[in-house]
């Protein structure tokens, strides 16, 4: 039996709820957000909220899973071959979801989503590095470089988000691609020595 797809209205409602929660999480921590606040922010009725979610935590878990899945698909689809294309797609996604990334980078976000995204990025970069450098094992120095590189890339993106996308997207893409090239060159020297 074919899986039933949600209708447009349901998708629009879920999007409004996700964005409303993300906006509220820029202001305060998750345990302090009420269903009433969220339904007001999303401009929906409480009954509509409960047709889609059990509670605030259910909304957050599903939002988190959506973001992790979307970013994971972007990263794995590029397979490390074109950093410019990878960062273009990531920044396009970030810019299309400013509420989500405002929430992720917010000082009120205690959920650990930033760290989960970072961990995923490190894992993908590790896999790509091993493939590009034709090595099965990376030593602790190489892993430190990958972690440093990933944290730097995330810091650039977070700064861009927190400053309302003030820098041109092309500048951020070139910066991130340059960080990739520098890290790769350093890793090559490190592994050969």
N, C-alpha and C positions, 0 to 999 in steps of 0.2 A: 504494500500500500504506500502510495506517495505521501511524503511528509507535507502537512498543511503549512503554507507560508502565511506569515502575518499580513493583515491588510494594511493599506496605506495609513489609515487612521490610527491603528495600533502602533505602527512604526513612528508616526509623528508624535504620539503621546509618550512613548518610551524615550524618544529623543528629547522632548521637553522636560521630562522627569530627570534624565541623565544630566542635561545641561543645567537645570535648576539646582540639582545636588552639587554639581561641580562649582557653580557660583557660590552657593552657601558654604562650601568647604574652603573657599578662599577667605571667608570671613571668620569661620569658627570650626572647631573640631567636630567630628562625626557624632560622638555621643550627645552633643548639645543641640543637634538639629532635630526638629520635630516634623512629623508628617504634615501638620498644619502649615508650617513654614514652607515646606517643600511644595505642597499643593498650591499655595498662594504664588510662590515663585514660578511654578510651571503653568499656572493659570488653568488648573484642572480641579475637578471635584474629588473629594476624599474617596468616594465610591469607585471612581475611575482609577485612582491610585491602587486600590486594593484588588482591582481586576488584574493588575499587572505584577504587583509585588506584595510580598508579605509584610515588609517593614523597611525602614531606612537602610539597615544593614544588607538586606537582600538587593536593594537598588545598587548600593555601593559594590557589592561582590560582582554583580552582573556588569556594571560599568567597568570595573577593573578587568574582568575577563575579556570584555570587548576590546579595550585598549591594548592589553597584552597580546591578544590574538592578532589584531590589526597590525601592530608594529612588528610582531614576529613574522607575519606573512610578508611584510615589506622587506624585512632584513633577509629572510631565507630565500626570497625570490631573486635577489640580486647575486647571491653566491660569491660576493667579494670581488667580482670582476670589474665593476665600474663605480668607484666611490662617488663620482659626480651624480650619477643616476640614482644611487642609493640615497644620498643626502637630499637630492631634489625631491624624491618621493617621501622621505621622512618629513621634510619641512613642509611639503604640501599638505600632508596629513595633520601636522601640528597646527598649521595656519587655518586649516578647515575646522579645527576643534579647539579654538582658543580657550574656551571654558575648561575643558579637560586639562589642558596643559598649564593653565593658570592655577588650577587645583593641585596638580602634581608638583608644581614648583612653589606652591604657597607654604609659608612657615607654619600654617595651621594644619597642614596635611601630616598626620601622624600614622597614616595607614601603611607606609612602607612601599607604596606603588613606585615611587621614584627608585628605590633600591631594587625592586623586582625588575623594572625596566633596565636598570644598569647591569644587573646580574645577567639578564638575557643578552644584552649587548656584548658583555664580556665573553660570554659563552660562544656567541656567533663569531666574534673577532678571533677568539682562540682557535676555533675550528678553521676559519678562513686562513689564519696565519700558518697553521700546521699544513694545510693543503698547498698554499703558495710557496712555502719554504721546504716542502717535501720532507717533513719530519713527523714522526709519530708521537714524540714526547717533547714538551717544552720544559726547560728548567725554571727554577723559581725567579731568576732574573728576568727571563722572557715574559713570564706571567705577570711580574710586577710592571713591566713596560705596557703590557696589554691593559692592565687595570688602570694605570696612569693615563693612558691614551683614552680609554672609555670614559673615565671621570672628566677628563678635559673636554671631550666632545659633549658630554651631558651638561657641563658647566656653560659652554658656549650657547647651547640651545636654551637652557634655563634663563640665562641672562637676556637672550633675545626675547623670550616670552615675557619675562618680568618687566622688560622695558617696552612693552606693547609693540613688538616687532619693528622697533625703530630703525634698525639697520636693514639695508636691502637684502632680500633673500639670497641673491646671487653672491653677495659678500660672505654671508654665513656659510653657504655651500662651498665656496672656494676655501674659506678658513678650515672647515671640517675636512675637506679633501686634502688640503695641505698637511693637516695633522696626521691623516692616514698615511700619506707618502713619507713623512718624517718618521713616524713610528715604524713603518715597514722597513725603511732603509736602516734604521737603528737595529731592528730585530735581525735583519740579514747579517749585519756586522757582528752582532752579539752571538748568533748561532754559528757563524763561520769561525769564530775565534776559540 
